[in-house]
Amino acid sequence: MLKDSATAELELALQAVMQGETYLSPPISKQWWKATLQASRAEQPGADHLTPRQRQVLQLIAEGLSTKGNRLSP
């Protein structure tokens, strides 16, 4: 919780903690989710990291072709 949180928020936090839950103030929760999403995106390679062949295979799969089709052979 933030030190300038309202009394009503303190009551919500206490109820949550007494029930064994975790409580985060909305501003803290928003910052945490933003940081988590950014970290998640940084860990996942995007299309920029694909080789030309990987892009070709991905495009063909997106078009509904399988690896058994002739177009995916090198």
C-alpha positions as CSV (number, residue, x, y, z in Angstrom):
1,M,0.0,0.0,0.0
2,L,1.0,3.6,-0.5
3,K,1.4,5.7,2.6
4,D,-1.3,8.2,1.3
5,S,-3.9,5.5,0.7
6,A,-7.4,6.1,2.0
7,T,-8.7,4.4,5.1
8,A,-11.2,2.4,3.1
9,E,-8.3,0.9,1.1
10,L,-6.5,0.0,4.4
11,E,-9.6,-1.9,5.4
12,L,-9.7,-3.8,2.1
13,A,-6.0,-4.6,2.4
14,L,-6.4,-5.9,6.0
15,Q,-9.4,-8.1,5.0
16,A,-7.4,-9.5,2.1
17,V,-4.3,-10.3,4.3
18,M,-6.5,-11.8,7.0
19,Q,-7.9,-14.2,4.3
20,G,-4.3,-15.2,3.3
21,E,-4.4,-13.1,0.1
22,T,-2.0,-10.5,-1.2
23,Y,-3.1,-6.9,-1.6
24,L,-1.5,-4.3,-3.9
25,S,-2.7,-0.8,-4.2
26,P,-4.0,-0.1,-7.8
27,P,-1.0,2.2,-8.7
28,I,1.4,-0.5,-7.5
29,S,-0.5,-3.2,-9.2
30,K,-0.4,-1.2,-12.5
31,Q,3.3,-0.7,-12.3
32,W,3.9,-4.4,-11.5
33,W,1.8,-5.5,-14.5
34,K,3.6,-3.1,-16.8
35,A,7.0,-4.3,-15.7
36,T,5.9,-7.9,-16.0
37,L,4.6,-7.4,-19.5
38,Q,7.7,-5.6,-20.6
39,A,10.0,-8.3,-19.2
40,S,7.9,-11.0,-20.9
41,R,8.1,-9.2,-24.2
42,A,11.8,-8.9,-23.9
43,E,12.2,-12.6,-23.3
44,Q,10.2,-13.6,-26.4
45,P,12.0,-13.3,-29.7
46,G,10.0,-11.5,-32.3
47,A,9.8,-11.9,-36.0
48,D,12.9,-9.7,-36.3
49,H,15.0,-12.6,-34.9
50,L,13.9,-15.1,-37.4
51,T,16.1,-16.3,-40.3
52,P,14.7,-15.9,-43.8
53,R,14.0,-19.6,-43.9
54,Q,12.2,-19.5,-40.6
55,R,10.0,-16.6,-41.9
56,Q,9.2,-18.6,-45.0
57,V,8.2,-21.7,-43.0
58,L,6.1,-19.6,-40.7
59,Q,4.4,-17.9,-43.6
60,L,3.6,-21.2,-45.2
61,I,2.2,-22.6,-42.0
62,A,0.1,-19.4,-41.6
63,E,-1.3,-20.2,-45.1
64,G,-2.4,-23.6,-43.9
65,L,0.3,-25.7,-45.4
66,S,2.0,-28.5,-43.4
67,T,5.5,-29.8,-43.4
68,K,4.3,-32.7,-45.6
69,G,3.6,-30.2,-48.5
70,N,6.1,-29.8,-51.3
71,R,6.4,-26.1,-50.8
72,L,8.2,-26.5,-47.4
73,S,11.1,-28.5,-48.7
74,P,14.4,-26.6,-49.1
